[in-house]
């Protein structure tokens, strides 16, 4: 929009994204209606956070009346709002355009932009790219800008739009929920992988993959797309790219294709090839994160950074000082002679499998939460082979237990314990634990049966483990 003055905007969802967008648009003199299914009493803190903007923001609480679409110029559903909501459907029927905080940020952003999506690894990759971008600006030869990290993690970047300058980098994590209505993209777009996830929201893998693909569909010819070579879902997008192709994977890319890879020699080394010549980035030993999936995330971050023109010096410095982000294979403490890990972010079976493969020690696995209509067969096979004790909890407990089946002679899995909730599961693990074990919370389901989000689940797990 050249001007938001007087525009009638309906924002659905008064959580982090909705509140940030409401503040921004109200300050731009739009007429904002902020709608949430929670009651006014339940939204007391949210309403207080927008104090001083009462004249620009109207609250509609307790329901999602379709009548809000009747005189709207724009409707902005937050990421957690399904597009099947009758209010959204009515807006579409009337031809009212849809947008969200990420798209509106990109339309106004004055600086270079990076967007990262994927079924797994996007938060770790985004956080690491942000660190690399920040360190790339410390060189005397670089423009002295700033790196901003946000989107689906941290604070919505629209809340700091007035502080961003033309020499900065904006690094965004973007979810399928955000992408499915976006028609604007970034200068450097990375699709890490596309594996089954959020099918409770998207319905089919085709719809889910199409949402992810929008990140590259709306790029410009001068932009760069970074795709994971080792993931069939991400690599299949190369046929529809508008911009240039960059890549990452374990093996060296074919001649003429730019990308990062791992060179297996006396000292395994992360490498970058521009399609002709190869450059050593850092020894494998510089990566502190556990698991091959995290090595893929580091290769992805370096490929994205190379596509953005950031120097190898900054990549190595960032990787050497990076020990991960909370709730992603986060070591909580050692208790009972065992290492207790918080992987609460793992809300799909495939992400649990990546976590399990990161350890060679005996594993006590805590799995559960709320299912997302995802397949559990491969998870079950790996659990029988690699897990010593399985503790299931929450709404998905019975589903997971049926998928794994009964304990069988000759398999590594020796016990299955069913618990009502996570706290009970922690206590059950404490009774089973032996020195040398790994206790791994890697649920495979969402947190919404018991907690507000995966972060709240992870914090509760850490508290209960530290209280043992």
N, C-alpha and C positions, 0 to 999 in steps of 0.2 A: 504494500500500500504506500502510495506517495504521502498520504495523510490518513490517519485514523480518526480525525476529528468527526464526531457525530456518528461513527459507524456503530451499528448495533451488533454486538458480539455475544453469543451464548457460549459459555465455557462449562463443560460437564465434568464434574469431579473437582473437589476442593482439597486435593492433596498437594504434594510438592510441586508438580508441574502446573496444575491449575491455578494455584495461588500465585506462583511467579508470573504466569501469563496475565492473570487478572491485574496484578500490580502494574506491569509494564503497559498494558493497553489502557488502563485507567489514567496513567500518567501521560499517555499520548492523546488523552481526551476522547477516547472511545466511550460508548455507553455499554457497560459490561453487565451481563446477567450471569451470576455464578450459581450453578445448580448442583446440588448434591442430594443423594438419597437419605443421608443422615439428617436428624432433626436439628433445629436451631440450637437446642441445648447441647447436643453432642458436638456441635461445631463452634463452641464458644471460643476456644483457643485460636481456631482458624480465622474467625471473624475479627478477633482482637489483633491478629497479625496484619490486618489491612485497615487498621484504624487510621482515620484521616482521609480516607478515600470514599467515605460513605456516599457522597454526592455523585460519584461515578460508578459505583457498584451496587447492583440490586441482588439480594440473595433470594433464591427459591429453594427451600429445604424440604426434605421428607418424601419427595417423589420427583419423577422426571416427566412433567406434563408435556405432551406433544405440542400444546399451544405455544410453547416457547419458540418453535420453529416458524410460526406464522409471520412474524415481522422481523426475523433475523437477517442480517446481511452476511453473517458468517457464523458457523458452528464449530467449536473446537472441543472434540472429545479428548479427555486425558487418556494416557496409555492403557489404563486398566478398564476403560469403558468399551464394551463390545459394540461393533458397528451394527449389530442386530437390535440394539436398543430402539424401541419405537420412536423416541425423540430423534435419534440420528436418522432412522429410516424415513421419517416424515420430512426432515430437512433435505435429504437426498431426493425424495419424491418431488419436492417443490423447487429443486434446482439450486438450493442454498449451498454454496461451497463449504467444504470441510478443510480445516487446517489444525495445527497444533503448535506448541511452543517451539519445537525444534525447527519446523519449517519457517515460522515467522522470524526466528533468530537468523536462519540462513539468508532470508530475504533482506535483512538489514545489516548483516555482519560485515564490517569493513576490512576484515583480515583474511588470510589464507585458512582453509578449513580441511580437516581430516575427519572422516567418519568410519567407524569400525562396527561391523555386525558379525553375527555368527551364532550357531546354536550353543557353542561352548568356547570359553577362553576370551571373550571380548572384553571383560572387565580387566583382566590381567594385562592383556595386550594394550588396551587403551591407557591404562595407568602407566605402563612402561613407555609407550610412545610419548606421553606427556612429559615424563622425566627426560627422555632423550631430547625432545624439543626444547625444554628449559636449559639443558646443558649445552645444546648447540648454539645458544645465544650468548654464551659466556666468552666466545672467541673474539679477539680484537677485530677479526675480519668480518664478523657477522653484524647484522643490524640488531640493535639493542631493543628487542621486543620482549614479549612475555608469552608464556604458554598457559592456556586456559583449558582445563579438563572438566567435562560435564556431560550433559545429555541424560542418558539413562542411569548415570552414576553421579554421586555428589549433588551439587546444586544445578538446576537448569541454567544454562548459560545466558538465557534471556534476562536473568536477574542481574547480570554484570555487563550487559551490552554497552552501557554508557561509559565503561572503563576500558573497553577494548580498542586498541589502536591498529593502524594499517600494517605495522611491522610485526604484529603478534601472530601466533598460531592458535586456532581453536580446535581442540581434539575432542571428538564426541563419540561416546558409545551410543549406538542406536539399536533399539529392539524392533522385532517384527511388528509389535503393536504400534510403534511410532511410524514405522516405514509404510505401513499398509495404506495410509492416506496421503503420503508425501509425494509431491511432484517437483521437488527441488533436491539437488544433491551437492556434493562436496568436491573440492579440488583433488583430494586423494581419498579413494573409497576402498575399503578392505572388506571382503567377504571371506571369513576364515573357514567356515564349514557350514553345511546344511544337513543336519541329521534330525530324526524325529523329535519334535518338541512342540509344546503349546497346541497340540491337536485338539484339546478341549476348547480352545478359542477359535482356531482357524478351520477346524473340521477335517481337512485333508492335507496331505503333504504337498500337493500341488499348490494349494492356496498359501500355505506357509512359505514354500520356496518362492512363490511369486512376490510375497511381501519383502523377503530378503533381497530379491533381485532388483527391486526399485532403487536401491542405493546406487547401482551402476546404470540402470536404465535412463536416469535423468542427468547423467554427467554430460559434459561438453567435450568436443574433440581434443581440446588441450589438456584435459584432465587425465588422471592416472587411476587405474583400478588394480588392486592387489588381490590375487586369488591364491588359495591354498591348493598346491598341485596334488597333494596326497588325499584330498577329499573329493570324491566324485561329484557331490552336490555343488560345491563351490566351483570346481574346475569346469563344470558344464556351462557356466555362465560366460566363458570366454567367447562363445559364438555370438553373444549379443552385446558386446562391449562397444561403447561409443568412443571412449578415450583409449589411451595407450595401456598396454598390459605389463604388469610386474607380477612377481610370484614368489612363493616360498615353499620349501619342502625339504625332506631329508636328503634326497639325491640331487646331484647337480642338474640344473635345467638344461634342456637341449640347446644346441648352438643357435644363437640369435635371440634367445629368450632371457630377459633379465630376471634375476631372482637371488634369494639367499638359499644356502644349503649347508649341510654338515659334511665336512671332508674327514673321512676316517683314515688317519695316518698315525704316526707314532704318538702324536698329541692331537686328539680330535679337535677340530677347529671350525668355528662358524665362518662361512665365506659369503662373499657377495660377487656375483658375476653380472657384468653389464651386457651380457650376450656374446661377448668376445673374450674379454680379459677378466681374470678373477683377482679379488683382493681379500686378504685375510682380515677378518673383523676382530676376532678374539678367540682365545682357547675355550673349549667346552667347559673347562674348570671354572670359568668366570660366572657361569650360570648357577645360582644358589638354589633355584626352585627344583623340587622333586618331580620326577616323572617325565616320560617322553612327551606327554601332552603339553607340559609347560615349556619344554624345549621347542616345541612347535610354536608356542606363543612368543617366545623370544625371537625365533626366526621370522615370525610374522611382523613383530615390532620393528626389527631391523629392516625388513623389506619395505615397510611403510615409510620408515624414516629415510631410507635411501631414495625412495620415490619422491619424497618431499625435499630432497637435497641436503639432508642433514649429514654431518661428517661422521666417519667411523669412530673418531675420538670420542664423540658424544655418546655413541651407541655403547661402546665399551664402558665408559665411566658410569652410565646409567645402569647397565646390567650388573656390573660389579657391586653396586650399592643397593640393589633391589632384592628384597627378601619376600616379596609377595604382598598381597592385600588381605585384609581380614576376611575370615570365613571361607578361604580357599586353601585347603590343606594347611591350615594355620595350626602350628604347634601350640597347644594350650599349656601343658605341663607334663612332667613325669610323675606318676603316682602308681604305687604298687609294682614298681619296676618296669612299668609300661609307658609308652609315649601316647598321649591322648591328642588327637587331631580333630579340628573343627573344619569340616568341608560343607557347611550348611548351604552354600550356594548351589550345590549339586542337586538340582530339582528335576533331573531327568535320569533314567537308568543308564544312559550312555555316559553321562558325566560321573556317575558312581563307578562305572567300569574303569574309567581313566584314573580315578583316585586309587582304586584297589590295585591296579597295575603299577602304581608308584612305589609299592612296598614289597619287600621280599620276606619280611618278618611275619610271624603268626598274626592273623588279623581277627579282631572282634569288630564286626560291622554293625552299626546302628542304622537301619533303613526304615523309612516310613513317610508319614505326612499325608498329603492329598494327591491322588493320582491325576495325571493330565491326559488320560486316554492314550498312553504310550505303550509300546511293546516291552515286555519284561523277559522274554525268552532268553536272549543273549546274556542279560544280566544274571539270570538264574544259572545258566551254564557256567559262567565265570565264578559265581559264588561257590558252587559245588567244588570247583577246582582250586580256588585261591583263598577262601575264607574258612577260618577254623570254627568261629561261632557267629551265628546270625541272630541279631535282636531286632524284631520288627515292632513298630509302634504306630499309633495314629490311625486315620481312616483307611489307609492303604495296607494295613498290617495283614489282613486276611488275603488280599489280592497277591501280595508279595509272597506270602507263605505258600499259597496254592501254586504260584509260578515256580518256586524253588522245589516244591514237593517234599516228601519225607526224607529224612536222613538215611543214606544208603551205605552199607558196608563197602569199604574200599575207596570212598570219597574222602576228601580232606575235611569237608564240613561235618562236624561232629554233633553240634546242638543247634536247635532253633528255639528261641524264647520269644513269646508274644507279650507285649506290654501295652498298657492303655495310652500312655503319653511319654514324652521325651524324658521327664525327670525319672520316671520309673525305669526307663531304658538305661539311663546312666547308672542307677543303683544296681540293675541286673548285670551290667558290664563290670562294675566294681567287684561283684561276687565271683565273676569268672576269670578275672585278669590274673596273669602270671608274669614274672619278670621276663623281659624280652619281647612282650606282645606290643602290638599297635592297636589302640582303640580308635576307631574311625567313625565319626558321625558324617555320613555321606548319604543323605536321605533318599534321593531319587524321586521324591514328591515335593510339592510346594508346602509352604508352612501354614497355609490358611485354615487348616483344621484346628490349629492350636495357637498360632502366633500371627502378628500383624504382617510380618515379612520374613525373609530368610535371615536378615540381620538380627531381628529380635530373637529368632530361634537360635542363632549362633551365640548371641550374648547370653541367653539363658543356659545354653549348654556349658559355656565357659564358666559361668557362675557356679553351676551345680558341680562341675568337675573340680573347681578350685575349693569347693566346700567339703570335698571328700576327706 
